[in-house]
Amino acid sequence: MATVGLFGFGRWGKLIFRDLRILGAEVRVIVPSEESQRAALAAGAMSVQADCVTSDELEALADVDGYVVAAPTVLHAEILFKLVATRKPIFVEKPFAVDRDASRKLVDVAGERIFIMDKWRYHPGIDKLAELVRSGVLGDIVALRSFRLGWDNPHRDVDAIWILVPHDLSIVQHIIGTLPAPRLAMSLGANGIGNDLLAILQDGDSGPKVTIEISANHPVSRRAVTVIGTKGSAQLGDSYDDSVVFAAGVPNGTAGKPELIPVGAQMPLLAELRAFLAHLAGGPPPLSPAIDGLRVVEHIITLRKLAGMLS
């Protein structure tokens, strides 16, 4: 049975804790709030502590097999640098960090031991879209469109771009096997900077054109990913859909009738944590290494510049 050190016990940290326990792991929780420490103990945490700043505090975590970092985004880099000395695997919530230099340094010093929690790479619908692309049934990929629209941003330390765009970039990476270069980005600036973004990615003039739209200003949630090829198109219409829609042919040509392809209802968070625990037991690494997380950070910074948010 693996023992995991979990940093954070907030809205998402509690869900991670729940799934780690479902998977049979013992969990030591590191969280500063006394209220959260009590809640973690009540939920079945093996132990709790406020931090890991001193050598004694780090020593208290010495018997864990690996770490999961689900603290506020602005603390990711600080926590990761503290954990580097332990030389144990680390699974960190996306985004990797919000600082390019810190991300690059972490890749240099511990890139083989840090992995990003890109849960959408474990979504059965996204995996099916990637499978359809690899099979050639869609033909040459012409475009990929992703929508991630909803109301409000529950994260108060970073804006919606930092929280939402990493999902879509990891989806692009998973489906087409690469992350095209940022070409265009714009924001309405509605209700504050960072609440919305429309971005286009493309390598050269003939590579797949990727369009990403995110917003925290939509009162109705929408999560959809569509892949368009020269022989057909496929779509995951919503986060909880248990099937993808596939249509062979092209409009105004040999367009076939859309059909549903079942994909199941595996929960991505549980799947990615299962993969991490398997890695701690000697199995293959999770899907997103630190270098992928660095590329996402660099893409977001570039997109923000293209949208006029950074000088």
Protein Blocks (a to p, Z undefined) as FASTA:
>chain_A
ZZdddedjdfklmmmmmmmmmnopacddddfblklmmmmmmnopabdcfblfbmmlmmmm
mmpcbdcdfbdfklmmmmmmmmmmnopacdddddfblcfklmmmmmmmmmmmgccddfkl
mgmklmmmmmmmmnomnopafbdcdddddedjfbfkbcfklmmmmmmmmmmmmmnopacd
dfbdcdehigiahiaccddddehjlbccddddddfkbfbdcdddddddfkbccddfbfkl
cbdcddehjehilbccdddddebjadfklmmmmmmmmmmnopacdfbdfklmmmmmmmmm
mmmmmnopaZZ
